Amino acid sequence: MKIFAKNHYYNLEFKNSFQKLYKEVNNATLIIIDKKVYEILKNNLNRFKKKIIIIKASEKNKTIQTTLKIFKIFLSKKVKRDDLIVAIGGGIIQDLATFTTSIYMRGLKWIYFPTTLLAQADSCIGGKSSINFSNFKNILGNFYPPSKIIINTNFLKTLNDDDIRSGIGEIIKVHFLSGKNSINYLRSSLKKHKFNKTNLNRLIKNSIILKNQILKKDAEDKNIRLKMNYGHTFGHSLETATKNLIPHGLAVNIGLDMANFFAFKKNLITKKIYYDLNKIINLNLRKKDFKKINKKLFFSSLKKDKKNKRNFYGFILPYNFGKVDLFYYEMNSFNDEIINDYFLSIYHKRSISE
């Protein structure tokens, strides 16, 4: 598949063979890999140990300090502009690889092997990096896509239920903003057994196709691509307010419901549309996903979102079934009370601890 970037296309391949991975690793100058993935593949990767950079994939490590450590390794290994970097892991490894390869010597060639459902179905395309800094989530970043993405769905066999459902959360997002037919397709798919390999493969491919259509119109978040942040404003704040106890995709999943609830209360969508979407969202959620939150941290994070204007929230909200847009609402007690109403009437009723 050809994926659109700002001034060019790059390739995405489906290769369910680890031989392709080992071939690219052999050709690489350095490999940036998630610690968990390395533990799974280490018997086959030990021969490449001298060029492997192992990183524990956590929000605490998605920082400028980690990128500086990677830069030091690049320098110590005498990495040059014509060298190849291979990244293997989920979204955090992708963020770090995107940022470091784009900055070092003004750009290195890199190849990405996404290993989580969330990365394979959503974040692997688009070329975006997001780095946390000084209590601000995803505040640093740029656009620098890899030269090639290779998806091996055999990695999904190593994921637990939360990992799979986290990926489904992002799949729900892209289908929700892509029109009525996409939502109906998603509803039908989620009612099937979502751990079925064939069903997951179809959902991954469909999500990439839908996102790629958006990238062709807006590669760098200037206009329509902002809609991909649907559910993320609230989702990121949930992550912050629970100290990342809710996995990213599931936080986005709940964030979608919060955005839809806010839109319903603002008369952008009808009560029926809200509950139709709510039923689909709940197909992927469990009681344990609704962790205890720190409200002060939640609202503090909400006010730091990149889409905000001075004293105004910038929310991606639905205004019809399968249609979303960016709306601005004043940061005041009236609008905050709508969000508090969601916590009281919906979130806390499902929460495992008040």
C-alpha positions in Angstrom: 0.0 0.0 0.0 1.2 3.5 -0.8 0.9 5.9 2.2 0.8 9.6 1.6 3.3 12.0 3.2 3.5 15.7 2.6 5.6 15.6 -0.6 5.9 11.9 -1.4 4.5 8.4 -0.8 6.1 5.6 1.2 5.4 1.9 1.3 3.5 -0.2 3.8 3.8 -3.9 3.5 2.0 -6.9 5.2 4.6 -9.6 5.7 3.8 -12.3 8.2 7.3 -13.7 8.2 10.0 -12.9 10.7 12.6 -13.5 8.0 11.8 -10.1 6.5 12.5 -8.5 9.9 15.8 -10.3 10.4 16.9 -9.3 6.9 16.2 -5.6 7.6 17.9 -5.9 11.0 20.9 -7.3 9.3 21.1 -4.4 6.9 20.6 -1.8 9.7 23.2 0.3 11.4 21.3 0.4 14.7 18.0 -1.1 15.9 15.7 0.7 18.4 13.5 -2.0 20.0 11.0 -2.3 22.8 12.3 -4.3 25.8 9.3 -6.7 25.8 9.7 -7.4 22.1 13.4 -8.0 22.5 12.7 -10.6 25.2 10.5 -12.4 22.7 12.9 -12.3 19.8 16.3 -12.3 21.7 17.3 -15.8 20.6 17.3 -14.7 17.0 18.6 -11.1 17.7 21.5 -12.0 19.9 23.9 -12.0 16.9 23.0 -8.3 16.4 23.4 -7.3 20.0 26.1 -4.8 19.4 23.8 -2.6 17.3 20.6 -2.9 19.4 19.2 -0.1 21.6 16.8 -1.6 24.1 14.2 0.8 25.5 11.4 0.1 28.1 8.3 1.4 26.4 6.6 3.6 28.9 5.3 7.2 29.1 8.1 7.9 31.6 10.6 7.2 28.9 8.9 9.1 26.1 10.9 12.2 27.0 13.6 14.5 25.7 16.0 12.8 28.1 15.5 9.4 26.4 16.1 11.0 22.9 19.3 12.6 24.2 20.5 9.1 25.3 19.8 7.8 21.8 21.7 10.7 20.2 24.7 9.8 22.4 24.6 6.2 21.1 24.3 7.5 17.5 27.4 9.5 18.1 29.3 6.7 19.8 28.5 4.4 16.9 29.5 7.0 14.4 26.1 7.0 12.7 26.2 8.9 9.3 23.4 10.3 7.2 23.4 7.3 4.8 22.9 4.8 7.6 19.7 2.9 8.3 17.8 2.7 11.6 15.2 0.0 12.2 12.6 0.5 14.9 10.6 -2.4 16.4 7.8 -1.8 18.9 4.6 0.1 19.5 3.7 3.7 19.5 6.2 4.9 22.1 9.1 3.3 20.2 7.7 4.9 17.1 7.6 8.3 18.7 11.2 8.1 19.8 12.5 6.7 16.5 10.6 9.3 14.5 11.9 12.2 16.6 15.5 11.0 16.9 16.0 10.0 13.2 14.5 13.3 12.0 16.7 15.5 14.2 20.1 13.7 13.9 22.1 15.1 11.1 18.8 16.6 9.8 17.4 13.2 8.9 18.3 9.4 8.8 16.6 6.7 6.8 14.5 4.4 9.0 12.2 1.4 8.7 9.4 0.7 11.2 8.0 -2.7 12.4 4.9 -1.9 14.5 4.2 -4.7 17.0 1.0 -3.6 18.8 -2.5 -3.5 17.3 -2.7 0.2 18.2 0.4 0.9 16.1 -0.5 -1.4 13.3 -4.0 -0.1 12.9 -3.4 3.6 13.4 -0.2 5.3 14.6 2.2 3.6 12.2 1.1 5.8 9.3 1.2 9.6 9.3 4.8 10.1 10.4 4.0 12.0 13.6 6.2 12.0 16.7 5.0 13.1 20.1 7.4 13.6 23.1 6.4 14.5 26.6 8.1 17.4 28.3 7.7 19.1 31.7 4.4 17.6 32.6 3.0 18.4 29.2 1.9 15.3 27.2 2.9 15.1 23.5 4.0 18.7 23.5 7.2 18.2 21.4 7.1 16.6 18.0 7.3 16.8 14.3 6.5 14.8 11.1 9.1 12.4 9.7 7.7 9.2 8.2 9.8 6.1 7.8 10.8 5.0 4.3 8.9 1.8 4.8 6.5 0.2 7.3 6.2 -3.6 7.6 3.3 -5.0 9.5 3.6 -8.6 10.8 0.3 -9.5 12.5 2.0 -12.5 14.2 3.1 -10.0 16.8 -0.5 -9.7 17.9 -0.3 -13.3 19.3 1.9 -11.9 22.0 -0.6 -9.3 23.2 -2.9 -9.6 26.2 -6.6 -8.6 26.3 -5.9 -5.0 27.3 -3.4 -4.6 24.5 -5.9 -5.8 21.9 -8.7 -3.7 23.3 -6.4 -0.7 23.4 -5.8 -1.1 19.7 -9.6 -1.6 19.1 -10.1 1.8 20.8 -8.1 3.6 18.0 -9.9 1.5 15.4 -13.2 2.7 16.8 -12.0 6.3 16.6 -11.1 6.2 12.9 -14.3 4.5 11.9 -16.4 6.9 14.0 -15.1 9.9 12.1 -15.3 8.3 8.6 -19.0 8.3 7.9 -22.1 6.2 8.5 -21.0 3.2 6.4 -17.7 2.9 8.3 -19.6 2.9 11.6 -22.0 0.2 10.4 -19.0 -1.9 9.2 -17.3 -1.4 12.6 -20.5 -2.4 14.5 -20.8 -5.6 12.5 -17.1 -6.4 13.0 -17.0 -5.8 16.8 -20.1 -8.0 17.3 -18.0 -10.8 15.8 -15.2 -12.4 17.8 -12.7 -9.5 17.7 -9.7 -11.8 18.6 -10.3 -13.7 15.3 -7.2 -13.2 13.2 -9.0 -12.7 9.9 -11.4 -10.2 11.5 -8.5 -8.2 13.1 -6.6 -8.2 9.8 -9.6 -6.7 8.0 -10.0 -4.1 10.7 -6.3 -3.1 10.5 -6.4 -2.7 6.8 -9.7 -0.8 6.8 -8.4 1.6 9.4 -5.2 2.3 7.5 -7.2 2.9 4.3 -9.5 5.3 6.1 -6.7 7.2 7.7 -4.7 7.3 4.5 -7.6 9.0 2.8 -7.4 11.8 5.5 -3.6 12.0 5.0 -4.0 12.7 1.3 -6.1 15.8 2.2 -4.0 16.9 5.1 -0.6 15.3 5.9 0.4 17.6 8.8 -2.5 18.4 11.1 -3.4 21.7 9.4 -7.0 21.0 8.7 -9.0 17.8 8.4 -6.4 15.6 10.0 -7.1 17.3 13.3 -10.2 15.2 13.3 -7.9 12.2 14.1 -7.7 13.8 17.6 -11.3 12.8 18.2 -11.4 11.3 21.7 -7.8 12.2 22.5 -8.4 15.5 24.3 -10.4 13.7 27.0 -8.4 10.5 26.6 -5.0 12.1 27.3 -6.5 13.9 30.3 -7.8 10.6 31.6 -4.3 9.1 31.2 -2.8 12.0 33.2 -5.5 11.9 35.9 -5.0 8.1 36.5 -1.2 8.2 36.2 -1.4 6.2 33.0 -3.3 3.3 34.6 -5.7 3.3 31.7 -3.9 2.1 28.5 -3.9 4.8 25.7 -6.4 3.2 23.3 -8.9 2.5 26.1 -8.5 6.1 27.4 -9.3 7.2 23.9 -12.2 4.8 23.8 -13.7 6.5 27.0 -12.6 9.9 25.6 -14.8 9.3 22.6 -17.8 8.7 24.9 -17.0 11.9 26.8 -16.7 13.9 23.5 -20.0 12.4 22.3 -21.7 13.2 25.7 -20.5 16.8 25.5 -21.8 17.1 22.0 -25.2 15.7 23.1 -25.4 18.2 25.9 -24.5 21.0 23.4 -27.3 19.8 21.0 -24.8 18.9 18.3 -26.1 15.4 18.2 -29.4 13.8 19.3 -29.8 11.6 22.4 -30.4 8.6 20.0 -27.1 9.2 18.2 -25.2 9.4 21.5 -26.6 6.1 22.7 -26.1 4.4 19.4 -22.4 5.3 19.5 -22.3 4.5 23.2 -23.4 1.0 22.6 -20.6 0.4 20.1 -18.0 1.9 22.4 -19.2 -0.3 25.3 -18.6 -3.4 23.2 -14.8 -2.8 23.9 -14.9 -1.6 27.5 -14.8 -3.5 30.8 -15.6 -2.3 34.3 -11.9 -2.4 35.2 -11.1 0.2 32.6 -12.7 3.0 34.6 -10.0 3.8 37.1 -10.2 6.3 40.0 -9.3 9.7 38.7 -7.8 12.9 40.1 -10.3 15.6 38.9 -7.8 18.4 39.5 -5.2 16.7 37.3 -7.9 16.0 34.7 -8.9 19.6 34.3 -5.4 20.8 34.5 -4.4 18.5 31.6 -7.5 19.5 29.6 -6.5 23.1 29.7 -3.1 22.3 28.3 -4.3 20.6 25.1 -2.6 21.8 21.9 -5.9 22.5 20.2 -7.0 25.0 22.8 -7.0 28.8 22.2 -6.6 31.2 25.1 -9.4 30.6 27.6 -11.2 28.3 25.1 -11.2 24.5 24.9 -10.7 23.0 21.4 -12.8 19.8 21.2 -13.2 17.5 18.3 -16.9 16.6 18.5 -19.5 14.8 16.4 -22.2 16.9 14.8 -23.9 14.0 13.1 -23.6 10.2 12.8 -20.1 9.7 11.4 -19.2 13.4 11.1 -16.9 15.4 13.4 -15.3 18.8 13.5 -13.3 21.1 15.8 -15.5 23.3 18.1 -14.4 25.9 20.6 -16.0 26.4 24.0 -15.1 28.8 26.8 -13.3 27.4 29.8 -15.9 28.2 32.3 -17.9 26.6 35.1 -20.9 25.9 32.9 -18.9 23.8 30.4 -16.8 22.2 33.1 -20.1 21.1 34.8 -21.0 19.2 31.6 -17.8 17.2 32.0 -18.4 16.7 35.7 -21.9 15.5 34.8 -20.4 12.8 32.7 -18.2 11.6 35.6 -21.1 11.5 38.0 -23.8 10.0 35.7 -21.7 7.6 33.6 -18.0 7.2 34.5 -18.3 6.7 38.3 -21.2 4.3 37.8 -18.8 2.0 36.0 -15.7 2.8 38.0 -14.1 0.0 40.1 -13.4 2.6 42.8 -15.0 6.0 43.5 
